[in-house]
Amino acid sequence: METPPRDLGGVFAFYAVVRGGEDGGRAGVTEEAVSALVFAHAAQHSYFKGSTSIDYDLLKTIGMMCNPFEVRARSPREWESAILKSYEVWRQVRDNRGGVFVGDAARGTVAFEPLPGLRGSKLRTRKASKGADGR
């Protein structure tokens, strides 16, 4: 089973934290719910590979779910951009069988960095060949 990106490019995780008495528990649960919802949608759409937009109904649902939190100020276009950029990086991590998802909340950017020692090449796994005795 694939594992979804945890942070959606910083839009949710950096804004849906306890601020000014906000309920951190509800924010955390909502973050998980949004992540699961987006991941389920992404799985049905090739993890947004080649996508330039996301279904507006999904973006509206995210907005409704986030309405009680500070992140409600984010527009559907900002959500769409963050999701598409995050999945672009997530696909690179998946395709390289590892890597670092780098998010910069101040700049609003996300990027992929290969794991040290694996720069420019995919991680290769060795398949053990079984001998005649099954070992």
N, C-alpha and C positions, 0 to 999 in steps of 0.2 A: 504494500500500500504506500502511496506517495505521501509525503508530509508537506503540508501547506506552508507558505511563507508566514512567519510569525508576526510580521510587523506592518505589512501593507505600505512599505515605503515611508514609514514614520508618521503618516497622517494620523493614525489612530493612537498608537502607543505613546506618542509624545504629547498628545493633547488630552487623552482620556485618563489622566492621572488625577490623584486627589489634589484639587486646587480649590482654595476657598471653601473648604468643607464639603466638597463633592464626595459622593458615596463611591469610594474606591472599589468596593466589592462589586457593586452593580456595573461599574465601568469595566472591570476585569472580565466579568461574565459576558457583557455586551461585546467586548473586544473578541473574545473567543467565538461568540455566536456569529459575528460579522466575518471573522476569518473562515469559519466553517461554511457559511453561506457562499462566500465568494469562491472558496476552493471547490465546492460542489459544482458551482456554475462553470468555473474554469475547466474542470475535468471534462465537462460536456462540450467544451469549445477549444480543445487542443491546448489547454493552458494558455489561451490567448495568443498563441503563436501566429504572427502575421496580422493580428487584430489592431485596428486603429480606433475602435470604439467598443463600448460595453453597453449592453441592453439598459435602456433608461429605466425600466421597471426595477431592475436590480439596484441601480444607483438611488432611486427613490426609496426603496426598502431600507437601504443602508442609512439614508438620511433620517427616516422615521425611527430606526433603531437607536440612532445617535442623538436624537433630539434633546434628551435630558442632559447632555454633556456639552462641554465647551467646544468639542469638535463639530457641533451643529453648525458652526460658522463656515465650515468648509463647503464649497459648492460641489454639485455633481461633477463638474469638469475637473476639479481638483482630485476628487475621489477616483475618477476614471484614469487620470494621469498617474496617480500614485499606484493604482492597482496594475495598470499595464506595465509601468516601469519595474515594479516589484516582481511581476511574473517574468519579465525579460531576464532579470538577474537570477531568479529562482531556476529558470530553465537552464541557465549557464551552470549553476551549481549542480543541478541534476545531471546534465550532460557530461560534466567533467568529473562526476562522482565525488564531488567535494569542492570546497572553496569557501570564501568568506563573503558574506553579504554585508556590505559596508553602507550604512545609512548616516547621512549628515542632516540632522533636523534643522539646523540653522540655515543651510543652503537649500534644503528640500530636495536632496539628491540621493540616489542609491547607485551602487556600483558592485561589480563582481571583481574579486581578486582571487587568483589561484592560490591554492595552499602552497606554502614554502616548499621548494624542492620539486614542485610539479609544474612550474611555469611553462606554458606553451605546449604541454602535453597532457593527454587524458591519463588518469590513474588507471593502470592496468591491473587486473586481477588474474592470478594464476589459477587455472583449474587443475586440481590434483587429478592425475590419471591413476586409475585403479589398476593394480596388477592382477594377475591371474587368481591370486588368493583373496581378492576383494579389498586389499589394503592400499 
